[in-house]
């Protein structure tokens, strides 16, 4: 720098005084910074207040929150609880003396899984029915006695008495095996097959008793009593066959009311007016 210029600049600095350079944020930038700091403090205070309010409303304590308590035996819920996702627990039970309710808008499903997460047993309670999916279904008493059992092979009723209260009775599409069929006291017992045959079989005999009333057997076409190796015994004080056909009278104008019971070769029964000797041969026209 030339000596004249240096001397001139030194003279100007001396006359004007020392020059100060300002460092920092000034003006509208400073005001914006203060505003953001103030807004951040307000947000922090509001967040803190809301956190304290939530802790107070949800009843957060050292033992748990709200109706949920953490005990030595597990979690304890007091009041109604709602689970939006699956719940996995080893044991679910109610408080002593209080019932346990499972409530759902559609159905309640209980699954039993194996180690490979395959469903072994399923219980579904829905609005239409209660379904149980398993290999075997059993109902037992508190003492362990079997009351009802069902599987693919058979259905077992272990109760001492099976009562059917339906007005239409019980329908068995196929066979039924039982040692005793009886009605309630002062009630009628009816065995009926509306469209098919009714067959009763037993290796040691069939016994039909009506101790306090009469026994009636009716059919549309034929009633057959057959004994292959034994006999058929009708043991009664009176045996009536009111609808048997009668043979023609052997003598005109006879008003005799004593008849003889005759048997045709085909097994048909008919009545013939009794005489001094058998009159069945005279009325063989009935057997045709």
SULRAWO-V674210 format. One record per residue. N is the residue number from 1. RES is the residue in one small letter. SS is DSSP state (helix for helix, strand for strand, loop for the rest). PSI is psi in degrees with one decimal (* if undefined). BURIAL is 1 if it has 24 or more other ideal C-beta (glycine too) atoms within 12 Angstrom, else 0. Layout:
N|RES|SS|PSI|BURIAL ; N|RES|SS|PSI|BURIAL
This chain:
1|x|loop|137.9|0 ; 2|x|loop|156.6|0 ; 3|x|helix|-31.0|0 ; 4|x|helix|-41.1|0 ; 5|x|helix|-41.1|0 ; 6|x|helix|-40.4|0 ; 7|x|helix|-36.6|0 ; 8|x|helix|-40.8|0 ; 9|x|helix|-37.4|0 ; 10|x|helix|-35.4|0 ; 11|x|helix|-36.8|0 ; 12|x|helix|-41.3|0 ; 13|x|helix|-34.4|0 ; 14|x|helix|-34.4|0 ; 15|x|helix|-35.2|0 ; 16|x|helix|-19.3|0 ; 17|x|loop|174.1|0 ; 18|x|loop|140.3|0 ; 19|x|loop|128.5|0 ; 20|x|loop|130.1|0 ; 21|x|loop|121.9|0 ; 22|x|loop|135.1|0 ; 23|x|loop|129.6|0 ; 24|x|loop|-169.5|0 ; 25|x|loop|125.6|0 ; 26|x|loop|163.4|0 ; 27|x|loop|-143.9|0 ; 28|x|helix|-25.3|0 ; 29|x|helix|-39.4|0 ; 30|x|helix|-42.1|0 ; 31|x|helix|-40.7|0 ; 32|x|helix|-40.5|0 ; 33|x|helix|-44.6|0 ; 34|x|helix|-37.2|0 ; 35|x|helix|-44.7|0 ; 36|x|helix|-37.6|0 ; 37|x|helix|-42.5|0 ; 38|x|helix|-41.8|0 ; 39|x|helix|-39.7|0 ; 40|x|helix|-39.9|0 ; 41|x|helix|-38.6|0 ; 42|x|helix|-43.1|0 ; 43|x|helix|-38.6|0 ; 44|x|helix|-43.1|0 ; 45|x|helix|-42.4|0 ; 46|x|helix|-42.9|0 ; 47|x|helix|-42.3|0 ; 48|x|helix|-41.3|0 ; 49|x|helix|-42.3|0 ; 50|x|helix|-36.7|0 ; 51|x|helix|-43.2|0 ; 52|x|helix|-37.8|0 ; 53|x|helix|-41.6|0 ; 54|x|helix|-43.4|0 ; 55|x|helix|-36.3|0 ; 56|x|helix|-43.7|0 ; 57|x|helix|-44.8|0 ; 58|x|loop|-4.2|0 ; 59|x|loop|51.8|0 ; 60|x|strand|128.1|0 ; 61|x|loop|-176.9|0 ; 62|x|loop|-30.9|0 ; 63|x|loop|-12.8|0 ; 64|x|strand|-155.1|0 ; 65|x|strand|139.8|0 ; 66|x|loop|-127.7|0 ; 67|x|loop|0.8|0 ; 68|x|strand|125.4|0 ; 69|x|strand|141.8|0 ; 70|x|strand|116.3|0 ; 71|x|strand|180.0|0 ; 72|x|loop|-28.3|0 ; 73|x|loop|-6.4|0 ; 74|x|strand|-150.1|0 ; 75|x|strand|141.5|1 ; 76|x|strand|122.6|0 ; 77|x|strand|130.6|1 ; 78|x|loop|119.8|0 ; 79|x|loop|-170.7|0 ; 80|x|loop|141.9|0 ; 81|x|loop|147.4|0 ; 82|x|loop|129.5|0 ; 83|x|loop|121.0|0 ; 84|x|loop|-16.8|0 ; 85|x|loop|172.7|0 ; 86|x|loop|145.2|0 ; 87|x|loop|124.4|0 ; 88|x|loop|119.0|0 ; 89|x|loop|152.2|0 ; 90|x|loop|-34.0|0 ; 91|x|loop|136.2|0 ; 92|x|loop|122.5|0 ; 93|x|loop|158.8|0 ; 94|x|loop|175.6|0 ; 95|x|loop|151.9|0 ; 96|x|loop|126.5|0 ; 97|x|loop|-3.3|0 ; 98|x|loop|146.7|0 ; 99|x|loop|165.3|0 ; 100|x|loop|123.8|0 ; 101|x|loop|137.7|0 ; 102|x|loop|118.3|0 ; 103|x|loop|135.0|0 ; 104|x|loop|152.7|0 ; 105|x|loop|-23.3|0 ; 106|x|loop|-74.0|0 ; 107|x|loop|167.0|0 ; 108|x|strand|123.1|0 ; 109|x|strand|130.5|0 ; 110|x|strand|120.6|0 ; 111|x|strand|141.8|0 ; 112|x|strand|120.0|0 ; 113|x|strand|156.0|0 ; 114|x|loop|-169.0|0 ; 115|x|loop|-25.4|0 ; 116|x|loop|19.1|0 ; 117|x|loop|31.6|0 ; 118|x|loop|136.2|0 ; 119|x|strand|121.8|0 ; 120|x|strand|-42.0|0 ; 121|x|strand|139.8|0 ; 122|x|strand|134.0|0 ; 123|x|strand|119.3|0 ; 124|x|strand|120.8|0 ; 125|x|strand|108.1|0 ; 126|x|loop|-178.7|0 ; 127|x|loop|-20.7|0 ; 128|x|loop|-37.3|0 ; 129|x|loop|169.4|0 ; 130|x|strand|118.9|0 ; 131|x|strand|137.3|0 ; 132|x|strand|121.7|0 ; 133|x|strand|109.7|0 ; 134|x|loop|170.6|0 ; 135|x|loop|-28.7|0 ; 136|x|loop|141.6|0 ; 137|x|strand|127.5|0 ; 138|x|strand|146.4|0 ; 139|x|strand|122.7|0 ; 140|x|strand|159.0|0 ; 141|x|loop|176.6|0 ; 142|x|loop|-27.6|0 ; 143|x|loop|-3.9|0 ; 144|x|loop|4.8|0 ; 145|x|loop|136.3|0 ; 146|x|strand|124.8|0 ; 147|x|strand|-38.2|0 ; 148|x|strand|138.3|0 ; 149|x|strand|140.3|0 ; 150|x|strand|134.3|0 ; 151|x|loop|-166.8|0 ; 152|x|loop|-24.4|0 ; 153|x|loop|-40.6|0 ; 154|x|loop|165.2|0 ; 155|x|strand|124.6|0 ; 156|x|strand|129.3|0 ; 157|x|strand|111.2|0 ; 158|x|loop|0.4|0 ; 159|x|loop|154.6|0 ; 160|x|loop|-27.0|0 ; 161|x|loop|132.9|0 ; 162|x|loop|115.6|0 ; 163|x|loop|133.4|0 ; 164|x|loop|116.1|0 ; 165|x|loop|0.1|0 ; 166|x|loop|145.8|0 ; 167|x|loop|-29.5|0 ; 168|x|loop|1.9|0 ; 169|x|loop|-154.0|0 ; 170|x|loop|135.7|0 ; 171|x|loop|126.9|0 ; 172|x|loop|105.1|0 ; 173|x|loop|-27.5|0 ; 174|x|loop|-153.1|0 ; 175|x|loop|160.2|0 ; 176|x|loop|138.3|0 ; 177|x|loop|119.8|0 ; 178|x|loop|146.3|0 ; 179|x|loop|-17.3|0 ; 180|x|loop|132.0|0 ; 181|x|loop|120.0|0 ; 182|x|loop|157.7|0 ; 183|x|loop|168.5|0 ; 184|x|loop|159.7|0 ; 185|x|loop|136.1|0 ; 186|x|loop|21.2|0 ; 187|x|loop|154.1|0 ; 188|x|loop|147.0|0 ; 189|x|loop|123.9|0 ; 190|x|loop|124.9|0 ; 191|x|loop|116.9|1 ; 192|x|loop|140.5|0 ; 193|x|loop|97.7|0 ; 194|x|loop|-37.9|0 ; 195|x|loop|-9.7|0 ; 196|x|loop|-174.1|0 ; 197|x|loop|154.6|0 ; 198|x|loop|115.9|0 ; 199|x|loop|129.9|0 ; 200|x|loop|124.7|0 ; 201|x|loop|143.9|0 ; 202|x|loop|138.5|0 ; 203|x|loop|-22.9|0 ; 204|x|loop|16.9|0 ; 205|x|loop|159.2|0 ; 206|x|loop|129.7|0 ; 207|x|loop|126.7|0 ; 208|x|loop|117.2|0 ; 209|x|loop|139.8|0 ; 210|x|loop|86.6|0 ; 211|x|loop|-29.6|0 ; 212|x|loop|10.2|0 ; 213|x|loop|-161.2|0 ; 214|x|loop|161.2|0 ; 215|x|loop|126.5|0 ; 216|x|loop|129.1|0 ; 217|x|loop|119.9|0 ; 218|x|loop|152.1|0 ; 219|x|loop|168.1|0 ; 220|x|loop|-38.0|0 ; 221|x|loop|-74.3|0 ; 222|x|loop|143.2|0 ; 223|x|loop|114.6|0 ; 224|x|loop|128.3|0 ; 225|x|loop|115.0|0 ; 226|x|loop|133.9|0 ; 227|x|loop|116.6|0 ; 228|x|loop|-44.3|0 ; 229|x|loop|-2.9|0 ; 230|x|loop|-146.5|0 ; 231|x|loop|161.2|0 ; 232|x|loop|121.2|0 ; 233|x|loop|127.6|0 ; 234|x|loop|100.1|0 ; 235|x|loop|102.1|0 ; 236|x|loop|156.9|0 ; 237|x|loop|-31.3|0 ; 238|x|loop|134.4|0 ; 239|x|loop|115.9|0 ; 240|x|loop|134.9|0 ; 241|x|loop|81.2|0 ; 242|x|loop|-23.9|0 ; 243|x|loop|23.7|0 ; 244|x|loop|142.1|0 ; 245|x|strand|153.6|0 ; 246|x|strand|140.3|1 ; 247|x|loop|163.3|1 ; 248|x|loop|147.4|0 ; 249|x|loop|137.0|0 ; 250|x|loop|-27.6|0 ; 251|x|loop|131.4|0 ; 252|x|loop|141.2|0 ; 253|x|loop|7.9|0 ; 254|x|loop|133.0|0 ; 255|x|loop|28.5|0 ; 256|x|loop|136.5|0 ; 257|x|loop|20.5|0 ; 258|x|loop|126.5|0 ; 259|x|strand|160.0|1 ; 260|x|strand|134.7|1 ; 261|x|strand|121.5|1 ; 262|x|strand|153.3|1 ; 263|x|strand|127.6|0 ; 264|x|loop|162.6|0 ; 265|x|loop|-28.3|0 ; 266|x|loop|4.6|0 ; 267|x|loop|-0.3|0 ; 268|x|loop|139.7|0 ; 269|x|strand|145.4|1 ; 270|x|strand|164.5|1 ; 271|x|strand|141.0|1 ; 272|x|strand|138.0|1 ; 273|x|strand|129.8|1 ; 274|x|loop|147.6|0 ; 275|x|loop|-167.3|0 ; 276|x|loop|-27.4|0 ; 277|x|loop|178.0|0 ; 278|x|loop|133.8|0 ; 279|x|loop|11.1|1 ; 280|x|loop|-33.7|1 ; 281|x|loop|-26.1|0 ; 282|x|loop|-29.7|0 ; 283|x|loop|34.4|1 ; 284|x|helix|-9.1|0 ; 285|x|helix|-21.3|0 ; 286|x|helix|-28.2|1 ; 287|x|helix|-12.3|0 ; 288|x|loop|*|0
